[in-house]
Amino acid sequence: MSNAVYGVAIIGAGASGLMLAANLDMGYSSGVVLEGTSCIGKKLLMSGGGRCNITHGGSIKDFVSAYGDAGPLLRKCLYKHNNLELIGFLEGIGIETTEEDGRVFPTSMKAKDVLDALVSEAASNMWQIETDAKVCGLEKSTDGNWVIQLKDRGEIKAQSIVVASGGITYPETGSDGSMFELLKGLGLSIKEPRPALAPIYVDYYPYAELAGISIPDVSVSVTGKEAGDKTVRMKGDILFTHEGFSGPAILNISKYAREGAALSISYDKSLENLPKRMQRILQDRARGESGDIKTKMLGGLLDKDEFTVKGVSERGMVSYGGVKLEEMDMSSMRSVADESLYIIGEALDADGITGGYNLQMCWSTACSCADALRGILTNSY
Ligand SMILES: Cc1cc2nc3c(=O)[nH]c(=O)nc-3n(C[C@H](O)[C@H](O)[C@H](O)COP(=O)(O)OP(=O)(O)OC[C@H]3O[C@@H](n4cnc5c(N)ncnc54)[C@H](O)[C@@H]3O)c2cc1C
């Protein structure tokens, strides 16, 4: 790696770091992408079960509510760099897309094609991608440049840095949360990340034998255990697994499900319209001491099957938490504390529901950051 000062260093070669590199021409400066592992884009390759649900169809206005409280703060960058722009960009670099029930995928259904196309664009934008370059220290030197310490590889300098290091789930992909400690050291506030879009485990789970069966269009709600905690409600399909509840409605509500919270499921169907094996389990659960089925109790289970949350799987698709958005100028993704520090993608305290909203957020934040950096790089040459 060069001893000269890089114009921009991106920390993390995941979806957001590579989307930025694919959008920012470094021909007049020098840019390096520092990836801590030996492999780039591991989480992108896993996305959509390897098929990569890259975004969602429809109006971008409908995206805002998909990010919960973060939605209104993301609005500006989502509108500026929206789903149609992402689809158009992909087509421009040779990736045709297809929509399935609102979800947009590469027509090849291969996440690898998306990764390869982004890497090829990054190379033509003159980015140098360095693997096995784990950032383990960050400080500002007296000349205003960043000094970036790399594990077992010395240090490099850069004028601006972009943190694209992801969240905390699936740490074997390299997204191990290590950058959050360094960012805390720089004085940034971090909302402690925890898994989201994850299966929920409950006490006394009765449906292990239904593993693999899903029920469409049910209503789920989660109420925190502290007095005053609000109830969050969602509608969608649920899936029974050996160990707990999964499926879109459960994954989407999981970020609110902390240990001790109440999970309530309303199946919104009569008993006869549920799978036979489930009917039997519900009937058994509604039996009185004498063995007869209590009709009222059975109706109660159909209407409000209640559980206490034991926990949420560590294998969340995204993290809930990260760098607080109040720390950021949301039109440039620049930290308000330091104008040469940018943060994009899942490292931010912003996460969406399933359906392509998380990769769209990576795109919108990466492109907003590219706009800001383009302005600086153009002015300095
Ligand atoms: C199983 C699964 C399926 C998913 N499916 C979808 C889907 O279909 N659609 C969708 O929208 N979203 C999906 N997601 C979520 C989506 O993949 C992520 O939100 C997205 O990849 C995050 O991109 P990122 O670049 O912000 O972070 P990441 O992809 O996590 O990349 C961060 C990179 O930074 C590197 N890094 C971390 N720390 C350091 C350090 N200290 N030094 C150097 N490098 C570092 C990591 O090694 C990693 O390569 C899925 C996630 C999972 C786990």
The ligand as a Gaussian input file, in Angstrom:
#p B3LYP/6-31G(d) Opt

LIG

0 1
 C      -28.603000     -13.900000       5.483000
 C      -28.850000     -12.480000       5.069000
 C      -29.705000     -12.207000       4.026000
 C      -29.960000     -10.873000       3.659000
 N      -30.780000     -10.628000       2.595000
 C      -31.022000      -9.346000       2.224000
 C      -31.791000      -9.067000       1.065000
 O      -32.173000      -9.967000       0.310000
 N      -32.080000      -7.763000       0.795000
 C      -31.614000      -6.728000       1.565000
 O      -31.925000      -5.563000       1.288000
 N      -30.828000      -6.961000       2.636000
 C      -30.502000      -8.240000       2.958000
 N      -29.676000      -8.492000       4.014000
 C      -29.069000      -7.338000       4.703000
 C      -27.942000      -6.765000       3.855000
 O      -27.159000      -7.822000       3.314000
 C      -27.050000      -5.847000       4.708000
 O      -27.852000      -4.860000       5.302000
 C      -25.958000      -5.201000       3.878000
 O      -25.150000      -6.181000       3.246000
 C      -25.097000      -4.301000       4.750000
 O      -24.066000      -3.759000       3.947000
 P      -22.873000      -2.939000       4.606000
 O      -21.917000      -2.700000       3.500000
 O      -23.393000      -1.782000       5.338000
 O      -22.242000      -3.926000       5.672000
 P      -21.581000      -5.364000       5.420000
 O      -22.114000      -6.004000       4.207000
 O      -21.725000      -6.069000       6.708000
 O      -20.053000      -5.035000       5.105000
 C      -19.187000      -4.501000       6.072000
 C      -17.769000      -4.862000       5.678000
 O      -16.880000      -4.160000       6.549000
 C      -15.837000      -5.032000       6.924000
 N      -15.302000      -4.566000       8.211000
 C      -15.912000      -4.544000       9.414000
 N      -15.085000      -4.050000      10.354000
 C      -13.916000      -3.747000       9.722000
 C      -12.688000      -3.215000      10.155000
 N      -12.462000      -2.903000      11.445000
 N      -11.695000      -3.029000       9.231000
 C      -11.885000      -3.336000       7.914000
 N      -13.038000      -3.881000       7.461000
 C      -14.050000      -4.068000       8.342000
 C      -16.500000      -6.391000       6.999000
 O      -15.551000      -7.421000       6.896000
 C      -17.467000      -6.341000       5.847000
 O      -16.906000      -6.848000       4.656000
 C      -29.364000      -9.803000       4.380000
 C      -28.468000     -10.094000       5.408000
 C      -28.213000     -11.413000       5.748000
 C      -27.226000     -11.689000       6.859000

